Amino acid sequence: MPIAGTASAVLSLRQRWWFELQAFDLNQLLSGNRRSLAKAITLVESKLATHRDQAQDILEQILPHSGNSIRIGITGVPGVGKSTFIEAFGLYLIAQGKRVAVLAVDPSSPIAGGSILGDKTRMEELSRREEAYIRPSPSEGTLGGVAQKTRETMLLCEAAGYDVILVETVGVGQSEYQVAGMVDFFMVLMLPGGGDELQGIKKGIMELADALVINKADGDSEKLANLTRQQYTSAMNLLRHTSFWTPRVMTCSALKGINIDTVWGMVVDYYFMALEESAFQAKRAEQNRDWMHQLVNEMLTMKLTRNAEIKRMLPGLEQNVEAQKITAFAAARQIIDKL
């Protein structure tokens, strides 16, 4: 096909997708239609103000239909086998009659700005299942970043009838704190052979974890994995846990399908204990309140950065602060006073 023809075809597809977004059918989403769910998530992720407004309208309408899933955050160091674990875990849940949504946070390049978004290729079997929905999302730095997109996408998936929401994050960093603040159960995958890796884990992540799961506990690594489990159990006992739940440490092999059922059993134990202690809804209510405060702070920052008068005065204030002609507090005070 000539280049002009190809460009015309691409434009036609974009126009068709645009019109479909405008004619969004809420009932289709509530009935579990995957295409409608994909369209709604596209609206949530869009940077266009009209799309964002439309997305907020949809979210307001589906709110009574959300909240019926269990939300599980899964993180771990690169190479720990997160995708293999999620695929094995997701297939097991489907075999138990569950519908599973996987929201994979893909880090955006700080240089090029793009993301690979290749999670479906790493969960090939799971992605082919009708009961599963996999959505990779770039963690580009928009308002709320990954937190806002993922929170709102979770609500849409719940409204579409998904019973278990798995949120995958990459590595151990700021996004882990954000995800732990939006899920019911936070799981950290580890590799056999603790030692140095245990030292390298941030204490905050350890305190956030509801479970440490040592993956790749098979073959020659099985004995090492059990030793690692003992080390992690001792380390977790040193941390103070104020919750009703005592974090557990266990081993599994996603590749061989070993102990995947035990991991789910642990999540179910947590769920029913949380319900007994009236902690489940209380935790979600606290997360929603914290999220509101976070958004207020971010919206205030955005309003500041877009204020024309502040834009004019900011370079001069920065120079004065750098030259120590004025304190940083006094400069900040002048900026805030302009609001």
DOVOLUM-586946 format. One record per residue (C-alpha): residue in three letters; chain; x, y, z; residue number from 1. Coordinates in nm, 3 decimals. Layout:
BEGIN
ALA | A | X | Y | Z | NUM
...
This chain:
BEGIN
MET | A | 0.000 | 0.000 | 0.000 | 1
PRO | A | 0.136 | 0.350 | -0.081 | 2
ILE | A | 0.246 | 0.563 | 0.215 | 3
ALA | A | -0.040 | 0.808 | 0.157 | 4
GLY | A | -0.288 | 0.522 | 0.161 | 5
THR | A | -0.141 | 0.383 | 0.483 | 6
ALA | A | -0.158 | 0.725 | 0.652 | 7
SER | A | -0.518 | 0.763 | 0.538 | 8
ALA | A | -0.609 | 0.422 | 0.681 | 9
VAL | A | -0.447 | 0.508 | 1.017 | 10
LEU | A | -0.633 | 0.838 | 1.026 | 11
SER | A | -0.959 | 0.657 | 0.949 | 12
LEU | A | -0.902 | 0.415 | 1.238 | 13
ARG | A | -0.829 | 0.704 | 1.474 | 14
GLN | A | -1.143 | 0.887 | 1.362 | 15
ARG | A | -1.354 | 0.574 | 1.412 | 16
TRP | A | -1.207 | 0.519 | 1.760 | 17
TRP | A | -1.274 | 0.887 | 1.842 | 18
PHE | A | -1.640 | 0.857 | 1.743 | 19
GLU | A | -1.675 | 0.533 | 1.937 | 20
LEU | A | -1.538 | 0.706 | 2.248 | 21
GLN | A | -1.796 | 0.982 | 2.212 | 22
ALA | A | -2.077 | 0.726 | 2.179 | 23
PHE | A | -1.980 | 0.526 | 2.486 | 24
ASP | A | -2.245 | 0.277 | 2.607 | 25
LEU | A | -2.241 | 0.237 | 2.986 | 26
ASN | A | -2.470 | -0.067 | 2.980 | 27
GLN | A | -2.221 | -0.251 | 2.760 | 28
LEU | A | -1.951 | -0.194 | 3.023 | 29
LEU | A | -2.174 | -0.313 | 3.307 | 30
SER | A | -2.255 | -0.627 | 3.111 | 31
GLY | A | -1.883 | -0.711 | 3.095 | 32
ASN | A | -1.817 | -0.614 | 2.734 | 33
ARG | A | -1.438 | -0.608 | 2.692 | 34
ARG | A | -1.440 | -0.352 | 2.413 | 35
SER | A | -1.647 | -0.111 | 2.620 | 36
LEU | A | -1.408 | -0.163 | 2.913 | 37
ALA | A | -1.112 | -0.088 | 2.686 | 38
LYS | A | -1.281 | 0.231 | 2.562 | 39
ALA | A | -1.354 | 0.346 | 2.917 | 40
ILE | A | -0.992 | 0.290 | 3.022 | 41
THR | A | -0.875 | 0.481 | 2.714 | 42
LEU | A | -1.087 | 0.776 | 2.827 | 43
VAL | A | -0.932 | 0.753 | 3.176 | 44
GLU | A | -0.580 | 0.750 | 3.031 | 45
SER | A | -0.641 | 1.025 | 2.775 | 46
LYS | A | -0.480 | 1.365 | 2.826 | 47
LEU | A | -0.761 | 1.547 | 2.645 | 48
ALA | A | -0.975 | 1.752 | 2.882 | 49
THR | A | -1.298 | 1.643 | 2.707 | 50
HIS | A | -1.203 | 1.277 | 2.748 | 51
ARG | A | -1.111 | 1.326 | 3.113 | 52
ASP | A | -1.448 | 1.493 | 3.180 | 53
GLN | A | -1.627 | 1.209 | 3.005 | 54
ALA | A | -1.425 | 0.955 | 3.205 | 55
GLN | A | -1.521 | 1.124 | 3.533 | 56
ASP | A | -1.889 | 1.113 | 3.433 | 57
ILE | A | -1.860 | 0.739 | 3.366 | 58
LEU | A | -1.679 | 0.681 | 3.696 | 59
GLU | A | -1.952 | 0.863 | 3.889 | 60
GLN | A | -2.214 | 0.639 | 3.728 | 61
ILE | A | -2.032 | 0.308 | 3.780 | 62
LEU | A | -1.930 | 0.382 | 4.141 | 63
PRO | A | -2.230 | 0.191 | 4.289 | 64
HIS | A | -2.130 | -0.111 | 4.077 | 65
SER | A | -1.765 | -0.113 | 4.191 | 66
GLY | A | -1.587 | -0.240 | 4.502 | 67
ASN | A | -1.691 | -0.603 | 4.466 | 68
SER | A | -1.348 | -0.748 | 4.393 | 69
ILE | A | -1.040 | -0.827 | 4.596 | 70
ARG | A | -0.748 | -0.607 | 4.491 | 71
ILE | A | -0.401 | -0.758 | 4.510 | 72
GLY | A | -0.077 | -0.567 | 4.452 | 73
ILE | A | 0.220 | -0.772 | 4.333 | 74
THR | A | 0.577 | -0.644 | 4.320 | 75
GLY | A | 0.931 | -0.778 | 4.326 | 76
VAL | A | 1.281 | -0.719 | 4.199 | 77
PRO | A | 1.345 | -0.758 | 3.823 | 78
GLY | A | 1.395 | -1.123 | 3.729 | 79
VAL | A | 1.188 | -1.260 | 4.016 | 80
GLY | A | 0.930 | -1.396 | 3.772 | 81
LYS | A | 0.637 | -1.159 | 3.829 | 82
SER | A | 0.477 | -1.220 | 3.490 | 83
THR | A | 0.519 | -1.598 | 3.518 | 84
PHE | A | 0.368 | -1.589 | 3.866 | 85
ILE | A | 0.076 | -1.369 | 3.763 | 86
GLU | A | -0.002 | -1.593 | 3.467 | 87
ALA | A | 0.005 | -1.909 | 3.683 | 88
PHE | A | -0.193 | -1.734 | 3.958 | 89
GLY | A | -0.447 | -1.594 | 3.711 | 90
LEU | A | -0.502 | -1.930 | 3.542 | 91
TYR | A | -0.553 | -2.093 | 3.882 | 92
LEU | A | -0.813 | -1.830 | 3.976 | 93
ILE | A | -0.994 | -1.879 | 3.647 | 94
ALA | A | -1.006 | -2.254 | 3.719 | 95
GLN | A | -1.177 | -2.160 | 4.048 | 96
GLY | A | -1.446 | -1.973 | 3.853 | 97
LYS | A | -1.304 | -1.622 | 3.895 | 98
ARG | A | -1.272 | -1.345 | 3.637 | 99
VAL | A | -0.930 | -1.182 | 3.660 | 100
ALA | A | -0.809 | -0.838 | 3.554 | 101
VAL | A | -0.434 | -0.769 | 3.541 | 102
LEU | A | -0.325 | -0.405 | 3.549 | 103
ALA | A | 0.044 | -0.395 | 3.469 | 104
VAL | A | 0.227 | -0.073 | 3.545 | 105
ASP | A | 0.487 | -0.019 | 3.274 | 106
PRO | A | 0.758 | 0.239 | 3.357 | 107
SER | A | 0.786 | 0.525 | 3.109 | 108
SER | A | 1.131 | 0.622 | 2.991 | 109
PRO | A | 1.244 | 0.953 | 3.148 | 110
ILE | A | 1.441 | 1.019 | 2.827 | 111
ALA | A | 1.220 | 0.908 | 2.537 | 112
GLY | A | 0.895 | 0.920 | 2.735 | 113
GLY | A | 0.759 | 0.594 | 2.594 | 114
SER | A | 0.676 | 0.254 | 2.742 | 115
ILE | A | 0.714 | -0.093 | 2.593 | 116
LEU | A | 0.373 | -0.215 | 2.716 | 117
GLY | A | 0.467 | -0.575 | 2.641 | 118
ASP | A | 0.291 | -0.749 | 2.928 | 119
LYS | A | 0.050 | -0.945 | 2.709 | 120
THR | A | 0.342 | -1.107 | 2.528 | 121
ARG | A | 0.477 | -1.226 | 2.866 | 122
MET | A | 0.140 | -1.372 | 2.971 | 123
GLU | A | 0.050 | -1.539 | 2.644 | 124
GLU | A | -0.176 | -1.815 | 2.776 | 125
LEU | A | -0.358 | -1.593 | 3.024 | 126
SER | A | -0.417 | -1.323 | 2.763 | 127
ARG | A | -0.605 | -1.573 | 2.545 | 128
ARG | A | -0.858 | -1.654 | 2.816 | 129
GLU | A | -1.199 | -1.490 | 2.792 | 130
GLU | A | -1.217 | -1.468 | 3.174 | 131
ALA | A | -0.899 | -1.259 | 3.190 | 132
TYR | A | -0.835 | -0.897 | 3.096 | 133
ILE | A | -0.478 | -0.764 | 3.079 | 134
ARG | A | -0.416 | -0.392 | 3.053 | 135
PRO | A | -0.063 | -0.250 | 3.059 | 136
SER | A | -0.049 | 0.118 | 3.151 | 137
PRO | A | 0.243 | 0.361 | 3.112 | 138
SER | A | 0.347 | 0.533 | 3.435 | 139
GLU | A | 0.403 | 0.866 | 3.266 | 140
GLY | A | 0.403 | 1.169 | 3.488 | 141
THR | A | 0.050 | 1.308 | 3.448 | 142
LEU | A | -0.170 | 1.426 | 3.733 | 143
GLY | A | -0.170 | 1.149 | 3.990 | 144
GLY | A | 0.070 | 0.948 | 3.774 | 145
VAL | A | 0.019 | 0.576 | 3.784 | 146
ALA | A | -0.195 | 0.604 | 4.096 | 147
GLN | A | -0.484 | 0.790 | 3.935 | 148
LYS | A | -0.499 | 0.578 | 3.620 | 149
THR | A | -0.473 | 0.251 | 3.809 | 150
ARG | A | -0.728 | 0.346 | 4.076 | 151
GLU | A | -0.985 | 0.448 | 3.819 | 152
THR | A | -0.913 | 0.149 | 3.597 | 153
MET | A | -0.970 | -0.080 | 3.896 | 154
LEU | A | -1.317 | 0.070 | 3.944 | 155
LEU | A | -1.400 | 0.014 | 3.577 | 156
CYS | A | -1.283 | -0.349 | 3.591 | 157
GLU | A | -1.494 | -0.410 | 3.900 | 158
ALA | A | -1.799 | -0.259 | 3.732 | 159
ALA | A | -1.734 | -0.491 | 3.435 | 160
GLY | A | -1.760 | -0.791 | 3.669 | 161
TYR | A | -1.399 | -0.890 | 3.742 | 162
ASP | A | -1.364 | -1.066 | 4.078 | 163
VAL | A | -0.989 | -1.035 | 4.133 | 164
ILE | A | -0.778 | -0.732 | 4.032 | 165
LEU | A | -0.402 | -0.793 | 4.014 | 166
VAL | A | -0.185 | -0.481 | 4.003 | 167
GLU | A | 0.173 | -0.554 | 3.892 | 168
THR | A | 0.446 | -0.299 | 3.956 | 169
VAL | A | 0.807 | -0.297 | 3.845 | 170
GLY | A | 1.092 | -0.312 | 4.096 | 171
VAL | A | 1.093 | -0.161 | 4.444 | 172
GLY | A | 1.036 | 0.213 | 4.436 | 173
GLN | A | 0.782 | 0.492 | 4.474 | 174
SER | A | 0.515 | 0.317 | 4.268 | 175
GLU | A | 0.513 | 0.036 | 4.525 | 176
TYR | A | 0.405 | 0.277 | 4.797 | 177
GLN | A | 0.132 | 0.410 | 4.570 | 178
VAL | A | 0.004 | 0.065 | 4.481 | 179
ALA | A | 0.011 | -0.053 | 4.845 | 180
GLY | A | -0.218 | 0.242 | 4.917 | 181
MET | A | -0.483 | 0.128 | 4.670 | 182
VAL | A | -0.502 | -0.251 | 4.713 | 183
ASP | A | -0.643 | -0.482 | 4.980 | 184
PHE | A | -0.348 | -0.721 | 4.989 | 185
PHE | A | 0.014 | -0.635 | 4.901 | 186
MET | A | 0.244 | -0.921 | 4.801 | 187
VAL | A | 0.621 | -0.900 | 4.748 | 188
LEU | A | 0.784 | -1.171 | 4.537 | 189
MET | A | 1.139 | -1.269 | 4.632 | 190
LEU | A | 1.416 | -1.487 | 4.491 | 191
PRO | A | 1.578 | -1.781 | 4.673 | 192
GLY | A | 1.898 | -1.671 | 4.846 | 193
GLY | A | 1.812 | -1.382 | 5.079 | 194
GLY | A | 2.129 | -1.234 | 5.230 | 195
ASP | A | 2.227 | -0.928 | 5.030 | 196
GLU | A | 1.886 | -0.900 | 4.871 | 197
LEU | A | 1.726 | -0.881 | 5.215 | 198
GLN | A | 1.959 | -0.594 | 5.304 | 199
GLY | A | 1.871 | -0.416 | 4.981 | 200
ILE | A | 1.498 | -0.414 | 5.041 | 201
LYS | A | 1.365 | -0.089 | 5.179 | 202
LYS | A | 1.231 | -0.130 | 5.528 | 203
GLY | A | 0.917 | 0.059 | 5.427 | 204
ILE | A | 0.833 | -0.199 | 5.163 | 205
MET | A | 0.879 | -0.478 | 5.417 | 206
GLU | A | 0.638 | -0.300 | 5.652 | 207
LEU | A | 0.384 | -0.259 | 5.373 | 208
ALA | A | 0.396 | -0.625 | 5.268 | 209
ASP | A | 0.113 | -0.854 | 5.373 | 210
ALA | A | 0.312 | -1.149 | 5.240 | 211
LEU | A | 0.656 | -1.238 | 5.108 | 212
VAL | A | 0.640 | -1.513 | 4.846 | 213
ILE | A | 0.969 | -1.674 | 4.744 | 214
ASN | A | 0.930 | -1.776 | 4.381 | 215
LYS | A | 1.138 | -2.028 | 4.182 | 216
ALA | A | 1.137 | -2.276 | 4.472 | 217
ASP | A | 1.196 | -2.580 | 4.253 | 218
GLY | A | 1.478 | -2.813 | 4.151 | 219
ASP | A | 1.817 | -2.721 | 4.291 | 220
SER | A | 1.678 | -2.398 | 4.435 | 221
GLU | A | 1.416 | -2.562 | 4.655 | 222
LYS | A | 1.643 | -2.613 | 4.957 | 223
LEU | A | 1.781 | -2.260 | 4.921 | 224
ALA | A | 1.426 | -2.122 | 4.898 | 225
ASN | A | 1.330 | -2.290 | 5.226 | 226
LEU | A | 1.638 | -2.147 | 5.395 | 227
THR | A | 1.550 | -1.805 | 5.256 | 228
ARG | A | 1.198 | -1.841 | 5.391 | 229
GLN | A | 1.338 | -1.894 | 5.741 | 230
GLN | A | 1.559 | -1.586 | 5.706 | 231
TYR | A | 1.272 | -1.368 | 5.585 | 232
THR | A | 1.041 | -1.500 | 5.858 | 233
SER | A | 1.296 | -1.397 | 6.121 | 234
ALA | A | 1.337 | -1.057 | 5.957 | 235
MET | A | 0.961 | -0.998 | 5.941 | 236
ASN | A | 0.927 | -1.086 | 6.311 | 237
LEU | A | 1.158 | -0.794 | 6.394 | 238
LEU | A | 0.913 | -0.547 | 6.238 | 239
ARG | A | 0.624 | -0.406 | 6.434 | 240
HIS | A | 0.283 | -0.496 | 6.291 | 241
THR | A | -0.016 | -0.307 | 6.429 | 242
SER | A | -0.266 | -0.474 | 6.196 | 243
PHE | A | -0.486 | -0.774 | 6.278 | 244
TRP | A | -0.283 | -0.963 | 6.017 | 245
THR | A | 0.061 | -1.111 | 6.072 | 246
PRO | A | 0.246 | -1.111 | 5.737 | 247
ARG | A | 0.328 | -1.457 | 5.611 | 248
VAL | A | 0.633 | -1.590 | 5.426 | 249
MET | A | 0.595 | -1.883 | 5.188 | 250
THR | A | 0.757 | -2.048 | 4.888 | 251
CYS | A | 0.617 | -2.134 | 4.546 | 252
SER | A | 0.718 | -2.218 | 4.192 | 253
ALA | A | 0.515 | -2.034 | 3.930 | 254
LEU | A | 0.690 | -2.227 | 3.653 | 255
LYS | A | 0.597 | -2.566 | 3.801 | 256
GLY | A | 0.265 | -2.453 | 3.950 | 257
ILE | A | 0.374 | -2.548 | 4.304 | 258
ASN | A | 0.193 | -2.386 | 4.600 | 259
ILE | A | -0.006 | -2.143 | 4.381 | 260
ASP | A | -0.321 | -2.272 | 4.553 | 261
THR | A | -0.159 | -2.207 | 4.893 | 262
VAL | A | -0.089 | -1.845 | 4.798 | 263
TRP | A | -0.455 | -1.794 | 4.706 | 264
GLY | A | -0.560 | -1.968 | 5.028 | 265
MET | A | -0.352 | -1.716 | 5.221 | 266
VAL | A | -0.525 | -1.424 | 5.042 | 267
VAL | A | -0.865 | -1.576 | 5.122 | 268
ASP | A | -0.762 | -1.612 | 5.489 | 269
TYR | A | -0.669 | -1.245 | 5.493 | 270
TYR | A | -0.999 | -1.147 | 5.330 | 271
PHE | A | -1.218 | -1.326 | 5.583 | 272
MET | A | -1.007 | -1.212 | 5.879 | 273
ALA | A | -1.036 | -0.853 | 5.754 | 274
LEU | A | -1.413 | -0.889 | 5.728 | 275
GLU | A | -1.430 | -1.033 | 6.081 | 276
GLU | A | -1.229 | -0.742 | 6.219 | 277
SER | A | -1.434 | -0.487 | 6.016 | 278
ALA | A | -1.100 | -0.385 | 5.867 | 279
PHE | A | -1.175 | -0.442 | 5.500 | 280
GLN | A | -1.408 | -0.150 | 5.430 | 281
ALA | A | -1.226 | 0.065 | 5.688 | 282
LYS | A | -0.901 | 0.022 | 5.494 | 283
ARG | A | -1.066 | 0.114 | 5.165 | 284
ALA | A | -1.234 | 0.417 | 5.322 | 285
GLU | A | -0.897 | 0.534 | 5.457 | 286
GLN | A | -0.736 | 0.481 | 5.115 | 287
ASN | A | -1.008 | 0.688 | 4.946 | 288
ARG | A | -0.966 | 0.969 | 5.198 | 289
ASP | A | -0.586 | 0.973 | 5.158 | 290
TRP | A | -0.628 | 0.969 | 4.781 | 291
MET | A | -0.855 | 1.275 | 4.797 | 292
HIS | A | -0.595 | 1.467 | 4.999 | 293
GLN | A | -0.320 | 1.362 | 4.756 | 294
LEU | A | -0.524 | 1.486 | 4.461 | 295
VAL | A | -0.595 | 1.818 | 4.635 | 296
ASN | A | -0.220 | 1.872 | 4.682 | 297
GLU | A | -0.145 | 1.780 | 4.321 | 298
MET | A | -0.424 | 1.999 | 4.183 | 299
LEU | A | -0.297 | 2.292 | 4.389 | 300
THR | A | 0.053 | 2.236 | 4.251 | 301
MET | A | -0.086 | 2.222 | 3.897 | 302
LYS | A | -0.282 | 2.542 | 3.954 | 303
LEU | A | 0.033 | 2.712 | 4.077 | 304
THR | A | 0.245 | 2.604 | 3.780 | 305
ARG | A | -0.021 | 2.726 | 3.534 | 306
ASN | A | -0.067 | 3.066 | 3.696 | 307
ALA | A | 0.063 | 3.332 | 3.456 | 308
GLU | A | 0.175 | 3.575 | 3.726 | 309
ILE | A | 0.362 | 3.303 | 3.915 | 310
LYS | A | 0.533 | 3.197 | 3.592 | 311
ARG | A | 0.661 | 3.554 | 3.551 | 312
MET | A | 0.789 | 3.592 | 3.907 | 313
LEU | A | 0.932 | 3.239 | 3.951 | 314
PRO | A | 1.267 | 3.287 | 3.764 | 315
GLY | A | 1.351 | 3.595 | 3.970 | 316
LEU | A | 1.262 | 3.422 | 4.297 | 317
GLU | A | 1.474 | 3.120 | 4.201 | 318
GLN | A | 1.774 | 3.345 | 4.129 | 319
ASN | A | 1.733 | 3.527 | 4.461 | 320
VAL | A | 1.711 | 3.198 | 4.652 | 321
GLU | A | 2.020 | 3.063 | 4.473 | 322
ALA | A | 2.210 | 3.386 | 4.553 | 323
GLN | A | 2.087 | 3.368 | 4.916 | 324
LYS | A | 1.924 | 3.710 | 4.887 | 325
ILE | A | 1.601 | 3.562 | 5.020 | 326
THR | A | 1.515 | 3.248 | 5.211 | 327
ALA | A | 1.340 | 2.958 | 5.039 | 328
PHE | A | 1.054 | 2.993 | 5.289 | 329
ALA | A | 1.003 | 3.362 | 5.206 | 330
ALA | A | 1.006 | 3.287 | 4.832 | 331
ALA | A | 0.755 | 3.006 | 4.874 | 332
ARG | A | 0.538 | 3.237 | 5.086 | 333
GLN | A | 0.530 | 3.497 | 4.805 | 334
ILE | A | 0.421 | 3.230 | 4.556 | 335
ILE | A | 0.145 | 3.096 | 4.781 | 336
ASP | A | 0.020 | 3.449 | 4.853 | 337
LYS | A | -0.053 | 3.489 | 4.481 | 338
LEU | A | -0.324 | 3.223 | 4.510 | 339
